[in-house]
Amino acid sequence: MALCLHGFPDTAHSWRHLLPALADAGYHAVAPFMRGYAPTGIPEDGAYQAGAIASDANALHEAFGADGDAVLIGHDWGAIAAYGATAHAPERWRRAVTMSVPPLSGVLADFFNYDYGQFKRSFYIFLFQTPLAEAGAAAHDMALIDGLWRDWSPGYHDSARDIAHVKESLKDPAHLAAAIGYYKALFDPTRQVPRYA
């Protein structure tokens, strides 16, 4: 199995170019929607912390009956899930491939040593800590998502399709709040669910 986990602002649809190549290489390629992203439901426990999404990855491994040859591929929040899943159950995963996010402990420990350019690219993380997070992300037909894609993937020829899928997945306010909930859980200890600690 090759489990591909997306981040923000993405959906499972973002893996559409990689999945056929993985299947051709002999993998059962799977790209689920991360917790809280439509069409998935909103988790009853409201947990979006790293431990919760790592637990989801390991649960998917089990649900698909995968063995120790499984590969975990994660981008952004998917990378954070991959770090946690492989740390908690290394026997399940032969390899992990992570993109865009180094191990979370390193990011948080070194957060204020980033250059100004990285702070500008990370402004939305700070926006998502405020009471204006959901309104800001939803404003002007989710223009924030358009802007992030434009800044992070200049020249990518197929971004309109990806952006449309993201907006469709997050159009319901509860799903948008769920996607933002990942960021709120980073800094707000009241959002930590003990069973995922």
VEXDRENDREN-325289 format. One line per 4 residues: their letters; for each residue x, y, z negated of C-alpha. Coordinates in steps of 0.001 Angstrom, whole numbers. Last residue first. Layout:
N
A	X Y Z ~ ...
***
This chain:
197
AYRP	-1289 13162 -23258 ~ -3986 11574 -21086 ~ -6111 10232 -23970 ~ -5751 13589 -25737
VQRT	-7593 15688 -23123 ~ -5644 18923 -22697 ~ -7766 21943 -21790 ~ -7307 23565 -25220
PDFL	-3549 23544 -24565 ~ -3959 26168 -21836 ~ -832 26571 -19694 ~ -825 23763 -17141
AKYY	-4493 22887 -17704 ~ -5491 26200 -16111 ~ -3629 25224 -12958 ~ -5384 21862 -12566
GIAA	-8674 23575 -13447 ~ -8391 25715 -10314 ~ -9254 22660 -8225 ~ -12097 21836 -10640
ALHA	-13428 25400 -10557 ~ -13598 25138 -6759 ~ -15456 21842 -7120 ~ -17959 23365 -9555
PDKL	-18409 26444 -7348 ~ -19409 24272 -4355 ~ -17450 25398 -1309 ~ -14324 23509 -2438
SEKV	-14388 20497 -102 ~ -15764 22514 2811 ~ -13116 25191 2278 ~ -10361 22579 2217
HAID	-11702 20853 5334 ~ -11914 24155 7238 ~ -8358 25001 6173 ~ -7092 21685 7503
RASD	-8858 22141 10824 ~ -7602 25717 11216 ~ -4075 24586 10298 ~ -3520 22509 13436
HYGP	-689 24418 15137 ~ 1578 24971 12147 ~ 3433 28147 13122 ~ 3713 29499 9624
SWDR	2866 26856 7037 ~ 3368 28397 3591 ~ 2402 32013 4266 ~ -494 31341 6660
WLGD	-1741 28423 4534 ~ -1643 30559 1397 ~ -3401 33411 3166 ~ -6226 31278 4535
ILAM	-6723 29741 1089 ~ -6846 33198 -519 ~ -9401 34258 2099 ~ -11898 31910 453
DHAA	-14805 33234 2508 ~ -14106 36814 1404 ~ -13835 36020 -2299 ~ -13968 32385 -3480
AGAE	-10434 32301 -4934 ~ -10866 35656 -6653 ~ -14265 34721 -8080 ~ -12910 31407 -9379
ALPT	-9822 32913 -10981 ~ -11303 36160 -12320 ~ -11302 34958 -15944 ~ -7516 34715 -15617
QFLF	-5093 31780 -15541 ~ -5801 31132 -11842 ~ -4455 34570 -10953 ~ -1144 33538 -12543
IYFS	-903 30425 -10372 ~ -2007 32559 -7394 ~ 1113 34684 -7735 ~ 3397 31721 -7004
RKFQ	4735 32854 -3614 ~ 5473 36273 -5092 ~ 7280 34682 -8028 ~ 9283 32541 -5601
GYDY	10368 35655 -3707 ~ 11415 37342 -6940 ~ 13895 34608 -7745 ~ 13194 31791 -10122
NFFD	14846 31878 -13559 ~ 11542 32460 -15351 ~ 10220 28988 -14602 ~ 13327 27017 -15570
ALVG	11793 24901 -18337 ~ 8386 24825 -16637 ~ 9750 23706 -13280 ~ 12163 21197 -14775
SLPP	9488 19521 -16899 ~ 7192 19466 -13863 ~ 9514 17367 -11716 ~ 10143 19275 -8475
VSMT	7121 20423 -6478 ~ 6966 20881 -2708 ~ 7102 17219 -1688 ~ 7397 13916 -3501
VARR	8178 10462 -2149 ~ 7889 7644 -4653 ~ 9253 4190 -4053 ~ 8765 593 -5148
WREP	5769 1509 -7324 ~ 3807 -712 -9690 ~ 6709 -1701 -11965 ~ 7374 1964 -12691
AHAT	4096 2257 -14619 ~ 4175 5336 -16861 ~ 7094 7110 -15169 ~ 5903 6169 -11670
AGYA	2406 7468 -12353 ~ 3664 10671 -13980 ~ 6034 11665 -11196 ~ 3505 10666 -8544
AIAG	710 12724 -10126 ~ 3006 15771 -10092 ~ 3778 15070 -6440 ~ 49 14834 -5677
WDHG	-334 18196 -7357 ~ 2054 19567 -4686 ~ 2454 16755 -2128 ~ 2566 13135 -3173
ILVA	3562 9853 -1572 ~ 3402 6692 -3683 ~ 4762 3498 -2158 ~ 3550 52 -3169
DGDA	5954 -2891 -3174 ~ 5107 -3740 -6782 ~ 1690 -5032 -5747 ~ -1541 -3389 -4683
GFAE	-4943 -4742 -5656 ~ -6709 -1671 -4290 ~ -8323 -946 -7657 ~ -5004 -1445 -9469
HLAN	-3090 1053 -7365 ~ -6082 3387 -7578 ~ -5959 3187 -11382 ~ -2240 4013 -11290
ADSA	-2913 7105 -9191 ~ -5824 8172 -11422 ~ -3654 7827 -14529 ~ -1118 10158 -12942
IAGA	-3966 12609 -12277 ~ -5007 12503 -15916 ~ -1472 12716 -17301 ~ -721 15832 -15249
QYAG	-3695 17714 -16689 ~ -6986 17992 -14835 ~ -9295 16587 -17491 ~ -12888 17824 -17508
DEPI	-13969 14699 -19426 ~ -16948 14178 -17140 ~ -14761 14291 -14049 ~ -16402 16339 -11276
GTPA	-17381 14038 -8475 ~ -15431 13161 -5379 ~ -16671 14510 -2033 ~ -15527 17073 -2933
YGRM	-12341 17796 -4886 ~ -12744 17214 -8628 ~ -10242 14398 -8884 ~ -7974 14158 -5851
FPAV	-9501 13087 -2549 ~ -8132 9729 -1546 ~ -5474 9015 1085 ~ -4831 5284 1519
AHYG	-2426 3549 3887 ~ -2360 -261 3789 ~ 1228 -337 4937 ~ 2626 -2285 7864
ADAL	4742 380 9590 ~ 1874 1007 12026 ~ -346 1719 9003 ~ 2183 4270 7737
APLL	2283 5923 11157 ~ -1531 5978 11296 ~ -1705 7615 7832 ~ 841 10354 8537
HRWS	-1176 12546 10930 ~ -4382 12359 8884 ~ -2627 13218 5604 ~ -4155 16696 5390
HATD	-7636 15147 5442 ~ -7083 13996 1856 ~ -7495 17634 916 ~ -5245 20673 739
PFGH	-4927 23986 -1062 ~ -3747 22588 -3388 ~ -2344 19067 -3627 ~ -2730 15819 -1740
LCLA	-2037 12245 -2802 ~ -939 9592 -301 ~ -975 5981 -1540 ~ 1032 3594 635
M	0 0 0
***
